[in-house]
Amino acid sequence: MDTEAVRQRLLQRREELRQRASDASADLRHEKDPLSADFAEQVTQRENDDVLGAISSSARAELQQVDAALRRLALGRYTTCKLCGGDIEPERLVAVPYADCCCGCAESAGRAPAGRGVHH
């Protein structure tokens, strides 16, 4: 595995996510588009705020995952499943570069009650 290429891909994704979160936050503060004096228009703007909040929250959550992947990469644990200690499939890491568990553990965790993933 070309760890430098992985690192660069993660760094690029981190920058994209930071920009997305920043843009959404600026839009939520109505820096470029102040709230309208028209009540009906304000309702639409507030509905858009809910969407922007979700975008910002999602970007921040993914950003945390990317940062964690960069730490694992630096520690030499990037390809190690945090649940079973086995290898994370290369195809999974290509598809989800911040994945921290193998496909089997991810599937098991998805079926198990929250916080109580099944290890194999």
Backbone as XML, in Angstrom:
<?xml version="1.0"?>
<chain id="A" units="angstrom">
  <residue number="1" name="MET">
    <atom name="N" x="0.849" y="-1.190" z="0.000"/>
    <atom name="CA" x="0.000" y="0.000" z="0.000"/>
    <atom name="C" x="0.887" y="1.243" z="0.000"/>
  </residue>
  <residue number="2" name="ASP">
    <atom name="N" x="0.553" y="2.169" z="-0.843"/>
    <atom name="CA" x="1.286" y="3.430" z="-0.927"/>
    <atom name="C" x="0.738" y="4.378" z="0.147"/>
  </residue>
  <residue number="3" name="THR">
    <atom name="N" x="1.386" y="4.376" z="1.319"/>
    <atom name="CA" x="0.876" y="5.157" z="2.444"/>
    <atom name="C" x="0.895" y="6.656" z="2.166"/>
  </residue>
  <residue number="4" name="GLU">
    <atom name="N" x="1.855" y="7.116" z="1.381"/>
    <atom name="CA" x="1.891" y="8.552" z="1.073"/>
    <atom name="C" x="0.696" y="8.945" z="0.209"/>
  </residue>
  <residue number="5" name="ALA">
    <atom name="N" x="0.321" y="8.089" z="-0.734"/>
    <atom name="CA" x="-0.860" y="8.368" z="-1.565"/>
    <atom name="C" x="-2.121" y="8.377" z="-0.705"/>
  </residue>
  <residue number="6" name="VAL">
    <atom name="N" x="-2.216" y="7.437" z="0.239"/>
    <atom name="CA" x="-3.358" y="7.393" z="1.151"/>
    <atom name="C" x="-3.390" y="8.661" z="1.989"/>
  </residue>
  <residue number="7" name="ARG">
    <atom name="N" x="-2.242" y="9.042" z="2.512"/>
    <atom name="CA" x="-2.142" y="10.248" z="3.339"/>
    <atom name="C" x="-2.602" y="11.476" z="2.552"/>
  </residue>
  <residue number="8" name="GLN">
    <atom name="N" x="-2.143" y="11.601" z="1.317"/>
    <atom name="CA" x="-2.528" y="12.746" z="0.490"/>
    <atom name="C" x="-4.028" y="12.750" z="0.205"/>
  </residue>
  <residue number="9" name="ARG">
    <atom name="N" x="-4.577" y="11.569" z="-0.039"/>
    <atom name="CA" x="-6.020" y="11.466" z="-0.296"/>
    <atom name="C" x="-6.806" y="11.891" z="0.939"/>
  </residue>
  <residue number="10" name="LEU">
    <atom name="N" x="-6.370" y="11.455" z="2.115"/>
    <atom name="CA" x="-7.040" y="11.831" z="3.357"/>
    <atom name="C" x="-6.905" y="13.328" z="3.632"/>
  </residue>
  <residue number="11" name="LEU">
    <atom name="N" x="-5.730" y="13.873" z="3.387"/>
    <atom name="CA" x="-5.519" y="15.312" z="3.595"/>
    <atom name="C" x="-6.401" y="16.138" z="2.659"/>
  </residue>
  <residue number="12" name="GLN">
    <atom name="N" x="-6.526" y="15.681" z="1.417"/>
    <atom name="CA" x="-7.382" y="16.387" z="0.462"/>
    <atom name="C" x="-8.840" y="16.325" z="0.913"/>
  </residue>
  <residue number="13" name="ARG">
    <atom name="N" x="-9.275" y="15.156" z="1.364"/>
    <atom name="CA" x="-10.651" y="15.016" z="1.840"/>
    <atom name="C" x="-10.886" y="15.888" z="3.076"/>
  </residue>
  <residue number="14" name="ARG">
    <atom name="N" x="-9.879" y="15.941" z="3.963"/>
    <atom name="CA" x="-10.003" y="16.768" z="5.162"/>
    <atom name="C" x="-10.197" y="18.235" z="4.782"/>
  </residue>
  <residue number="15" name="GLU">
    <atom name="N" x="-9.442" y="18.708" z="3.805"/>
    <atom name="CA" x="-9.579" y="20.106" z="3.376"/>
    <atom name="C" x="-10.956" y="20.360" z="2.760"/>
  </residue>
  <residue number="16" name="GLU">
    <atom name="N" x="-11.462" y="19.408" z="1.950"/>
    <atom name="CA" x="-12.795" y="19.539" z="1.369"/>
    <atom name="C" x="-13.860" y="19.628" z="2.464"/>
  </residue>
  <residue number="17" name="LEU">
    <atom name="N" x="-13.725" y="18.774" z="3.479"/>
    <atom name="CA" x="-14.700" y="18.758" z="4.570"/>
    <atom name="C" x="-14.634" y="20.031" z="5.396"/>
  </residue>
  <residue number="18" name="ARG">
    <atom name="N" x="-13.429" y="20.515" z="5.652"/>
    <atom name="CA" x="-13.290" y="21.769" z="6.397"/>
    <atom name="C" x="-13.960" y="22.913" z="5.649"/>
  </residue>
  <residue number="19" name="GLN">
    <atom name="N" x="-13.771" y="22.953" z="4.327"/>
    <atom name="CA" x="-14.378" y="24.011" z="3.521"/>
    <atom name="C" x="-15.896" y="23.891" z="3.533"/>
  </residue>
  <residue number="20" name="ARG">
    <atom name="N" x="-16.409" y="22.664" z="3.410"/>
    <atom name="CA" x="-17.855" y="22.441" z="3.419"/>
    <atom name="C" x="-18.453" y="22.891" z="4.750"/>
  </residue>
  <residue number="21" name="ALA">
    <atom name="N" x="-17.815" y="22.500" z="5.848"/>
    <atom name="CA" x="-18.323" y="22.884" z="7.174"/>
    <atom name="C" x="-18.264" y="24.400" z="7.356"/>
  </residue>
  <residue number="22" name="SER">
    <atom name="N" x="-17.185" y="25.011" z="6.897"/>
    <atom name="CA" x="-17.025" y="26.456" z="7.011"/>
    <atom name="C" x="-18.077" y="27.187" z="6.185"/>
  </residue>
  <residue number="23" name="ASP">
    <atom name="N" x="-18.290" y="26.745" z="4.961"/>
    <atom name="CA" x="-19.293" y="27.368" z="4.091"/>
    <atom name="C" x="-20.692" y="27.244" z="4.692"/>
  </residue>
  <residue number="24" name="ALA">
    <atom name="N" x="-21.011" y="26.053" z="5.199"/>
    <atom name="CA" x="-22.335" y="25.847" z="5.786"/>
    <atom name="C" x="-22.518" y="26.729" z="7.025"/>
  </residue>
  <residue number="25" name="SER">
    <atom name="N" x="-21.473" y="26.838" z="7.836"/>
    <atom name="CA" x="-21.558" y="27.682" z="9.031"/>
    <atom name="C" x="-21.752" y="29.152" z="8.657"/>
  </residue>
  <residue number="26" name="ALA">
    <atom name="N" x="-21.033" y="29.607" z="7.641"/>
    <atom name="CA" x="-21.187" y="30.998" z="7.187"/>
    <atom name="C" x="-22.598" y="31.229" z="6.669"/>
  </residue>
  <residue number="27" name="ASP">
    <atom name="N" x="-23.126" y="30.259" z="5.931"/>
    <atom name="CA" x="-24.492" y="30.398" z="5.425"/>
    <atom name="C" x="-25.506" y="30.395" z="6.563"/>
  </residue>
  <residue number="28" name="LEU">
    <atom name="N" x="-25.246" y="29.599" z="7.597"/>
    <atom name="CA" x="-26.140" y="29.571" z="8.758"/>
    <atom name="C" x="-26.156" y="30.915" z="9.483"/>
  </residue>
  <residue number="29" name="ARG">
    <atom name="N" x="-25.033" y="31.594" z="9.475"/>
    <atom name="CA" x="-24.949" y="32.911" z="10.118"/>
    <atom name="C" x="-25.509" y="34.004" z="9.217"/>
  </residue>
  <residue number="30" name="HIS">
    <atom name="N" x="-25.908" y="33.624" z="8.007"/>
    <atom name="CA" x="-26.481" y="34.558" z="7.030"/>
    <atom name="C" x="-25.532" y="35.720" z="6.749"/>
  </residue>
  <residue number="31" name="GLU">
    <atom name="N" x="-24.242" y="35.376" z="6.603"/>
    <atom name="CA" x="-23.244" y="36.405" z="6.321"/>
    <atom name="C" x="-23.455" y="37.043" z="4.952"/>
  </residue>
  <residue number="32" name="LYS">
    <atom name="N" x="-23.833" y="36.235" z="3.969"/>
    <atom name="CA" x="-24.005" y="36.767" z="2.611"/>
    <atom name="C" x="-25.465" y="37.036" z="2.280"/>
  </residue>
  <residue number="33" name="ASP">
    <atom name="N" x="-26.369" y="36.424" z="3.049"/>
    <atom name="CA" x="-27.796" y="36.498" z="2.747"/>
    <atom name="C" x="-28.558" y="36.749" z="4.045"/>
  </residue>
  <residue number="34" name="PRO">
    <atom name="N" x="-28.680" y="38.035" z="4.447"/>
    <atom name="CA" x="-29.381" y="38.330" z="5.710"/>
    <atom name="C" x="-30.823" y="37.834" z="5.666"/>
  </residue>
  <residue number="35" name="LEU">
    <atom name="N" x="-31.373" y="37.597" z="6.846"/>
    <atom name="CA" x="-32.767" y="37.166" z="6.926"/>
    <atom name="C" x="-33.673" y="38.214" z="6.292"/>
  </residue>
  <residue number="36" name="SER">
    <atom name="N" x="-34.628" y="37.732" z="5.555"/>
    <atom name="CA" x="-35.592" y="38.596" z="4.872"/>
    <atom name="C" x="-36.560" y="39.204" z="5.877"/>
  </residue>
  <residue number="37" name="ALA">
    <atom name="N" x="-37.071" y="40.359" z="5.536"/>
    <atom name="CA" x="-38.097" y="40.993" z="6.363"/>
    <atom name="C" x="-39.447" y="40.302" z="6.151"/>
  </residue>
  <residue number="38" name="ASP">
    <atom name="N" x="-39.600" y="39.618" z="5.025"/>
    <atom name="CA" x="-40.835" y="38.915" z="4.694"/>
    <atom name="C" x="-40.909" y="37.601" z="5.480"/>
  </residue>
  <residue number="39" name="PHE">
    <atom name="N" x="-41.990" y="37.433" z="6.258"/>
    <atom name="CA" x="-42.130" y="36.271" z="7.124"/>
    <atom name="C" x="-42.102" y="34.968" z="6.336"/>
  </residue>
  <residue number="40" name="ALA">
    <atom name="N" x="-42.817" y="34.911" z="5.219"/>
    <atom name="CA" x="-42.856" y="33.686" z="4.413"/>
    <atom name="C" x="-41.458" y="33.322" z="3.905"/>
  </residue>
  <residue number="41" name="GLU">
    <atom name="N" x="-40.716" y="34.330" z="3.506"/>
    <atom name="CA" x="-39.338" y="34.099" z="3.042"/>
    <atom name="C" x="-38.462" y="33.633" z="4.203"/>
  </residue>
  <residue number="42" name="GLN">
    <atom name="N" x="-38.689" y="34.167" z="5.398"/>
    <atom name="CA" x="-37.924" y="33.736" z="6.569"/>
    <atom name="C" x="-38.157" y="32.263" z="6.871"/>
  </residue>
  <residue number="43" name="VAL">
    <atom name="N" x="-39.399" y="31.807" z="6.683"/>
    <atom name="CA" x="-39.713" y="30.395" z="6.919"/>
    <atom name="C" x="-38.877" y="29.529" z="5.984"/>
  </residue>
  <residue number="44" name="THR">
    <atom name="N" x="-38.813" y="29.911" z="4.721"/>
    <atom name="CA" x="-38.003" y="29.167" z="3.756"/>
    <atom name="C" x="-36.535" y="29.210" z="4.140"/>
  </residue>
  <residue number="45" name="GLN">
    <atom name="N" x="-36.053" y="30.387" z="4.538"/>
    <atom name="CA" x="-34.652" y="30.500" z="4.943"/>
    <atom name="C" x="-34.362" y="29.614" z="6.158"/>
  </residue>
  <residue number="46" name="ARG">
    <atom name="N" x="-35.268" y="29.563" z="7.104"/>
    <atom name="CA" x="-35.073" y="28.736" z="8.309"/>
    <atom name="C" x="-35.086" y="27.247" z="7.962"/>
  </residue>
  <residue number="47" name="GLU">
    <atom name="N" x="-35.924" y="26.854" z="7.003"/>
    <atom name="CA" x="-35.912" y="25.460" z="6.554"/>
    <atom name="C" x="-34.561" y="25.129" z="5.918"/>
  </residue>
  <residue number="48" name="ASN">
    <atom name="N" x="-34.039" y="26.068" z="5.147"/>
    <atom name="CA" x="-32.714" y="25.882" z="4.556"/>
    <atom name="C" x="-31.647" y="25.782" z="5.645"/>
  </residue>
  <residue number="49" name="ASP">
    <atom name="N" x="-31.839" y="26.529" z="6.733"/>
    <atom name="CA" x="-30.893" y="26.476" z="7.852"/>
    <atom name="C" x="-30.811" y="25.068" z="8.436"/>
  </residue>
  <residue number="50" name="ASP">
    <atom name="N" x="-31.957" y="24.383" z="8.502"/>
    <atom name="CA" x="-31.957" y="23.008" z="9.009"/>
    <atom name="C" x="-31.095" y="22.109" z="8.131"/>
  </residue>
  <residue number="51" name="VAL">
    <atom name="N" x="-31.210" y="22.272" z="6.827"/>
    <atom name="CA" x="-30.409" y="21.486" z="5.887"/>
    <atom name="C" x="-28.931" y="21.842" z="6.038"/>
  </residue>
  <residue number="52" name="LEU">
    <atom name="N" x="-28.645" y="23.127" z="6.129"/>
    <atom name="CA" x="-27.252" y="23.564" z="6.301"/>
    <atom name="C" x="-26.660" y="23.022" z="7.599"/>
  </residue>
  <residue number="53" name="GLY">
    <atom name="N" x="-27.456" y="22.992" z="8.647"/>
    <atom name="CA" x="-26.995" y="22.444" z="9.922"/>
    <atom name="C" x="-26.646" y="20.970" z="9.787"/>
  </residue>
  <residue number="54" name="ALA">
    <atom name="N" x="-27.468" y="20.237" z="9.072"/>
    <atom name="CA" x="-27.203" y="18.812" z="8.854"/>
    <atom name="C" x="-25.941" y="18.618" z="8.017"/>
  </residue>
  <residue number="55" name="ILE">
    <atom name="N" x="-25.749" y="19.447" z="7.010"/>
    <atom name="CA" x="-24.546" y="19.367" z="6.175"/>
    <atom name="C" x="-23.307" y="19.645" z="7.020"/>
  </residue>
  <residue number="56" name="SER">
    <atom name="N" x="-23.363" y="20.677" z="7.821"/>
    <atom name="CA" x="-22.237" y="21.044" z="8.671"/>
    <atom name="C" x="-21.929" y="19.940" z="9.670"/>
  </residue>
  <residue number="57" name="SER">
    <atom name="N" x="-22.945" y="19.388" z="10.283"/>
    <atom name="CA" x="-22.775" y="18.314" z="11.264"/>
    <atom name="C" x="-22.174" y="17.066" z="10.612"/>
  </residue>
  <residue number="58" name="SER">
    <atom name="N" x="-22.670" y="16.719" z="9.452"/>
    <atom name="CA" x="-22.171" y="15.563" z="8.722"/>
    <atom name="C" x="-20.703" y="15.754" z="8.328"/>
  </residue>
  <residue number="59" name="ALA">
    <atom name="N" x="-20.368" y="16.947" z="7.873"/>
    <atom name="CA" x="-18.984" y="17.241" z="7.489"/>
    <atom name="C" x="-18.056" y="17.145" z="8.701"/>
  </residue>
  <residue number="60" name="ARG">
    <atom name="N" x="-18.503" y="17.668" z="9.842"/>
    <atom name="CA" x="-17.674" y="17.600" z="11.053"/>
    <atom name="C" x="-17.477" y="16.159" z="11.515"/>
  </residue>
  <residue number="61" name="ALA">
    <atom name="N" x="-18.518" y="15.341" z="11.420"/>
    <atom name="CA" x="-18.411" y="13.932" z="11.822"/>
    <atom name="C" x="-17.433" y="13.191" z="10.917"/>
  </residue>
  <residue number="62" name="GLU">
    <atom name="N" x="-17.533" y="13.419" z="9.604"/>
    <atom name="CA" x="-16.610" y="12.761" z="8.672"/>
    <atom name="C" x="-15.195" y="13.285" z="8.878"/>
  </residue>
  <residue number="63" name="LEU">
    <atom name="N" x="-15.068" y="14.562" z="9.192"/>
    <atom name="CA" x="-13.761" y="15.157" z="9.450"/>
    <atom name="C" x="-13.079" y="14.460" z="10.631"/>
  </residue>
  <residue number="64" name="GLN">
    <atom name="N" x="-13.833" y="14.157" z="11.667"/>
    <atom name="CA" x="-13.277" y="13.426" z="12.810"/>
    <atom name="C" x="-12.782" y="12.049" z="12.393"/>
  </residue>
  <residue number="65" name="GLN">
    <atom name="N" x="-13.530" y="11.384" z="11.518"/>
    <atom name="CA" x="-13.125" y="10.062" z="11.039"/>
    <atom name="C" x="-11.848" y="10.154" z="10.201"/>
  </residue>
  <residue number="66" name="VAL">
    <atom name="N" x="-11.758" y="11.180" z="9.374"/>
    <atom name="CA" x="-10.554" y="11.378" z="8.555"/>
    <atom name="C" x="-9.348" y="11.652" z="9.441"/>
  </residue>
  <residue number="67" name="ASP">
    <atom name="N" x="-9.523" y="12.498" z="10.451"/>
    <atom name="CA" x="-8.421" y="12.783" z="11.378"/>
    <atom name="C" x="-7.973" y="11.517" z="12.105"/>
  </residue>
  <residue number="68" name="ALA">
    <atom name="N" x="-8.921" y="10.689" z="12.509"/>
    <atom name="CA" x="-8.584" y="9.429" z="13.179"/>
    <atom name="C" x="-7.813" y="8.510" z="12.229"/>
  </residue>
  <residue number="69" name="ALA">
    <atom name="N" x="-8.219" y="8.478" z="10.958"/>
    <atom name="CA" x="-7.522" y="7.648" z="9.966"/>
    <atom name="C" x="-6.086" y="8.144" z="9.769"/>
  </residue>
  <residue number="70" name="LEU">
    <atom name="N" x="-5.902" y="9.451" z="9.747"/>
    <atom name="CA" x="-4.547" y="10.005" z="9.615"/>
    <atom name="C" x="-3.683" y="9.623" z="10.817"/>
  </residue>
  <residue number="71" name="ARG">
    <atom name="N" x="-4.265" y="9.622" z="12.014"/>
    <atom name="CA" x="-3.517" y="9.197" z="13.208"/>
    <atom name="C" x="-3.143" y="7.717" z="13.110"/>
  </residue>
  <residue number="72" name="ARG">
    <atom name="N" x="-4.113" y="6.872" z="12.687"/>
    <atom name="CA" x="-3.821" y="5.440" z="12.536"/>
    <atom name="C" x="-2.738" y="5.216" z="11.499"/>
  </residue>
  <residue number="73" name="LEU">
    <atom name="N" x="-2.786" y="5.978" z="10.432"/>
    <atom name="CA" x="-1.775" y="5.863" z="9.381"/>
    <atom name="C" x="-0.400" y="6.202" z="9.941"/>
  </residue>
  <residue number="74" name="ALA">
    <atom name="N" x="-0.305" y="7.275" z="10.711"/>
    <atom name="CA" x="0.973" y="7.690" z="11.302"/>
    <atom name="C" x="1.496" y="6.650" z="12.294"/>
  </residue>
  <residue number="75" name="LEU">
    <atom name="N" x="0.589" y="5.941" z="12.945"/>
    <atom name="CA" x="0.978" y="4.932" z="13.936"/>
    <atom name="C" x="1.200" y="3.546" z="13.324"/>
  </residue>
  <residue number="76" name="GLY">
    <atom name="N" x="0.970" y="3.434" z="12.013"/>
    <atom name="CA" x="1.147" y="2.149" z="11.352"/>
    <atom name="C" x="-0.008" y="1.186" z="11.589"/>
  </residue>
  <residue number="77" name="ARG">
    <atom name="N" x="-1.164" y="1.694" z="11.973"/>
    <atom name="CA" x="-2.330" y="0.844" z="12.249"/>
    <atom name="C" x="-3.478" y="1.115" z="11.283"/>
  </residue>
  <residue number="78" name="TYR">
    <atom name="N" x="-3.198" y="1.726" z="10.174"/>
    <atom name="CA" x="-4.246" y="2.134" z="9.238"/>
    <atom name="C" x="-5.060" y="0.957" z="8.718"/>
  </residue>
  <residue number="79" name="THR">
    <atom name="N" x="-4.426" y="-0.170" z="8.464"/>
    <atom name="CA" x="-5.114" y="-1.317" z="7.870"/>
    <atom name="C" x="-5.583" y="-2.333" z="8.907"/>
  </residue>
  <residue number="80" name="THR">
    <atom name="N" x="-5.474" y="-2.014" z="10.196"/>
    <atom name="CA" x="-5.849" y="-2.948" z="11.260"/>
    <atom name="C" x="-7.246" y="-2.626" z="11.791"/>
  </residue>
  <residue number="81" name="CYS">
    <atom name="N" x="-8.106" y="-3.636" z="11.811"/>
    <atom name="CA" x="-9.467" y="-3.483" z="12.320"/>
    <atom name="C" x="-9.424" y="-3.200" z="13.816"/>
  </residue>
  <residue number="82" name="LYS">
    <atom name="N" x="-10.124" y="-2.159" z="14.230"/>
    <atom name="CA" x="-10.129" y="-1.788" z="15.652"/>
    <atom name="C" x="-10.942" y="-2.760" z="16.498"/>
  </residue>
  <residue number="83" name="LEU">
    <atom name="N" x="-11.779" y="-3.572" z="15.871"/>
    <atom name="CA" x="-12.619" y="-4.491" z="16.622"/>
    <atom name="C" x="-12.006" y="-5.882" z="16.769"/>
  </residue>
  <residue number="84" name="CYS">
    <atom name="N" x="-11.550" y="-6.462" z="15.664"/>
    <atom name="CA" x="-11.042" y="-7.835" z="15.737"/>
    <atom name="C" x="-9.525" y="-7.924" z="15.615"/>
  </residue>
  <residue number="85" name="GLY">
    <atom name="N" x="-8.880" y="-6.827" z="15.225"/>
    <atom name="CA" x="-7.431" y="-6.831" z="15.068"/>
    <atom name="C" x="-6.946" y="-7.417" z="13.752"/>
  </residue>
  <residue number="86" name="GLY">
    <atom name="N" x="-7.869" y="-7.872" z="12.919"/>
    <atom name="CA" x="-7.508" y="-8.408" z="11.607"/>
    <atom name="C" x="-7.238" y="-7.283" z="10.618"/>
  </residue>
  <residue number="87" name="ASP">
    <atom name="N" x="-7.021" y="-7.669" z="9.378"/>
    <atom name="CA" x="-6.768" y="-6.681" z="8.335"/>
    <atom name="C" x="-8.068" y="-6.133" z="7.769"/>
  </residue>
  <residue number="88" name="ILE">
    <atom name="N" x="-8.074" y="-4.841" z="7.533"/>
    <atom name="CA" x="-9.188" y="-4.216" z="6.807"/>
    <atom name="C" x="-8.931" y="-4.453" z="5.330"/>
  </residue>
  <residue number="89" name="GLU">
    <atom name="N" x="-9.945" y="-4.922" z="4.618"/>
    <atom name="CA" x="-9.803" y="-5.244" z="3.207"/>
    <atom name="C" x="-9.372" y="-4.011" z="2.416"/>
  </residue>
  <residue number="90" name="PRO">
    <atom name="N" x="-8.377" y="-4.164" z="1.522"/>
    <atom name="CA" x="-7.918" y="-3.026" z="0.706"/>
    <atom name="C" x="-9.052" y="-2.369" z="-0.081"/>
  </residue>
  <residue number="91" name="GLU">
    <atom name="N" x="-9.992" y="-3.190" z="-0.585"/>
    <atom name="CA" x="-11.115" y="-2.639" z="-1.347"/>
    <atom name="C" x="-11.964" y="-1.720" z="-0.464"/>
  </residue>
  <residue number="92" name="ARG">
    <atom name="N" x="-12.113" y="-2.105" z="0.798"/>
    <atom name="CA" x="-12.899" y="-1.282" z="1.734"/>
    <atom name="C" x="-12.205" y="0.054" z="1.957"/>
  </residue>
  <residue number="93" name="LEU">
    <atom name="N" x="-10.888" y="0.025" z="2.108"/>
    <atom name="CA" x="-10.142" y="1.261" z="2.332"/>
    <atom name="C" x="-10.140" y="2.160" z="1.104"/>
  </residue>
  <residue number="94" name="VAL">
    <atom name="N" x="-10.221" y="1.557" z="-0.068"/>
    <atom name="CA" x="-10.332" y="2.368" z="-1.283"/>
    <atom name="C" x="-11.697" y="3.052" z="-1.309"/>
  </residue>
  <residue number="95" name="ALA">
    <atom name="N" x="-12.741" y="2.296" z="-0.953"/>
    <atom name="CA" x="-14.095" y="2.840" z="-0.976"/>
    <atom name="C" x="-14.347" y="3.818" z="0.173"/>
  </residue>
  <residue number="96" name="VAL">
    <atom name="N" x="-13.821" y="3.486" z="1.356"/>
    <atom name="CA" x="-14.027" y="4.307" z="2.555"/>
    <atom name="C" x="-12.656" y="4.491" z="3.210"/>
  </residue>
  <residue number="97" name="PRO">
    <atom name="N" x="-11.893" y="5.479" z="2.778"/>
    <atom name="CA" x="-10.508" y="5.606" z="3.235"/>
    <atom name="C" x="-10.333" y="5.831" z="4.729"/>
  </residue>
  <residue number="98" name="TYR">
    <atom name="N" x="-11.396" y="6.180" z="5.428"/>
    <atom name="CA" x="-11.297" y="6.366" z="6.876"/>
    <atom name="C" x="-11.909" y="5.190" z="7.637"/>
  </residue>
  <residue number="99" name="ALA">
    <atom name="N" x="-12.212" y="4.087" z="6.940"/>
    <atom name="CA" x="-12.773" y="2.907" z="7.609"/>
    <atom name="C" x="-11.825" y="2.440" z="8.709"/>
  </residue>
  <residue number="100" name="ASP">
    <atom name="N" x="-12.399" y="2.102" z="9.870"/>
    <atom name="CA" x="-11.558" y="1.664" z="10.982"/>
    <atom name="C" x="-11.832" y="0.219" z="11.387"/>
  </residue>
  <residue number="101" name="CYS">
    <atom name="N" x="-12.695" y="-0.470" z="10.604"/>
    <atom name="CA" x="-12.928" y="-1.884" z="10.879"/>
    <atom name="C" x="-13.158" y="-2.627" z="9.560"/>
  </residue>
  <residue number="102" name="CYS">
    <atom name="N" x="-12.947" y="-3.919" z="9.621"/>
    <atom name="CA" x="-13.100" y="-4.755" z="8.426"/>
    <atom name="C" x="-14.583" y="-4.896" z="8.074"/>
  </residue>
  <residue number="103" name="CYS">
    <atom name="N" x="-14.861" y="-5.435" z="6.909"/>
    <atom name="CA" x="-16.250" y="-5.592" z="6.452"/>
    <atom name="C" x="-17.060" y="-6.458" z="7.407"/>
  </residue>
  <residue number="104" name="GLY">
    <atom name="N" x="-16.478" y="-7.560" z="7.860"/>
    <atom name="CA" x="-17.194" y="-8.465" z="8.760"/>
    <atom name="C" x="-17.608" y="-7.779" z="10.045"/>
  </residue>
  <residue number="105" name="CYS">
    <atom name="N" x="-16.693" y="-7.050" z="10.658"/>
    <atom name="CA" x="-17.011" y="-6.348" z="11.905"/>
    <atom name="C" x="-17.999" y="-5.213" z="11.660"/>
  </residue>
  <residue number="106" name="ALA">
    <atom name="N" x="-17.866" y="-4.525" z="10.540"/>
    <atom name="CA" x="-18.796" y="-3.437" z="10.226"/>
    <atom name="C" x="-20.209" y="-3.982" z="10.059"/>
  </residue>
  <residue number="107" name="GLU">
    <atom name="N" x="-20.349" y="-5.124" z="9.386"/>
    <atom name="CA" x="-21.667" y="-5.738" z="9.213"/>
    <atom name="C" x="-22.218" y="-6.213" z="10.544"/>
  </residue>
  <residue number="108" name="SER">
    <atom name="N" x="-21.384" y="-6.848" z="11.350"/>
    <atom name="CA" x="-21.827" y="-7.326" z="12.665"/>
    <atom name="C" x="-22.244" y="-6.165" z="13.548"/>
  </residue>
  <residue number="109" name="ALA">
    <atom name="N" x="-21.461" y="-5.104" z="13.540"/>
    <atom name="CA" x="-21.772" y="-3.939" z="14.368"/>
    <atom name="C" x="-23.070" y="-3.292" z="13.917"/>
  </residue>
  <residue number="110" name="GLY">
    <atom name="N" x="-23.362" y="-3.342" z="12.632"/>
    <atom name="CA" x="-24.590" y="-2.757" z="12.104"/>
    <atom name="C" x="-25.833" y="-3.493" z="12.551"/>
  </residue>
  <residue number="111" name="ARG">
    <atom name="N" x="-25.699" y="-4.788" z="12.859"/>
    <atom name="CA" x="-26.844" y="-5.581" z="13.304"/>
    <atom name="C" x="-26.963" y="-5.620" z="14.823"/>
  </residue>
  <residue number="112" name="ALA">
    <atom name="N" x="-25.873" y="-5.303" z="15.521"/>
    <atom name="CA" x="-25.867" y="-5.390" z="16.980"/>
    <atom name="C" x="-26.445" y="-4.122" z="17.585"/>
  </residue>
  <residue number="113" name="PRO">
    <atom name="N" x="-26.918" y="-4.189" z="18.843"/>
    <atom name="CA" x="-27.376" y="-2.970" z="19.521"/>
    <atom name="C" x="-26.255" y="-1.948" z="19.597"/>
  </residue>
  <residue number="114" name="ALA">
    <atom name="N" x="-26.603" y="-0.691" z="19.619"/>
    <atom name="CA" x="-25.614" y="0.390" z="19.629"/>
    <atom name="C" x="-24.599" y="0.179" z="20.739"/>
  </residue>
  <residue number="115" name="GLY">
    <atom name="N" x="-23.320" y="0.325" z="20.387"/>
    <atom name="CA" x="-22.253" y="0.225" z="21.357"/>
    <atom name="C" x="-21.905" y="-1.194" z="21.760"/>
  </residue>
  <residue number="116" name="ARG">
    <atom name="N" x="-22.558" y="-2.187" z="21.158"/>
    <atom name="CA" x="-22.289" y="-3.564" z="21.549"/>
    <atom name="C" x="-22.045" y="-4.410" z="20.318"/>
  </residue>
  <residue number="117" name="GLY">
    <atom name="N" x="-21.062" y="-4.026" z="19.506"/>
    <atom name="CA" x="-20.749" y="-4.750" z="18.286"/>
    <atom name="C" x="-20.282" y="-6.167" z="18.577"/>
  </residue>
  <residue number="118" name="VAL">
    <atom name="N" x="-20.589" y="-7.073" z="17.667"/>
    <atom name="CA" x="-20.167" y="-8.463" z="17.787"/>
    <atom name="C" x="-18.798" y="-8.589" z="17.161"/>
  </residue>
  <residue number="119" name="HIS">
    <atom name="N" x="-17.856" y="-9.134" z="17.891"/>
    <atom name="CA" x="-16.493" y="-9.304" z="17.385"/>
    <atom name="C" x="-16.327" y="-10.712" z="16.867"/>
  </residue>
  <residue number="120" name="HIS">
    <atom name="N" x="-15.496" y="-10.842" z="15.828"/>
    <atom name="CA" x="-15.193" y="-12.177" z="15.321"/>
    <atom name="C" x="-13.712" y="-12.345" z="15.146"/>
  </residue>
</chain>
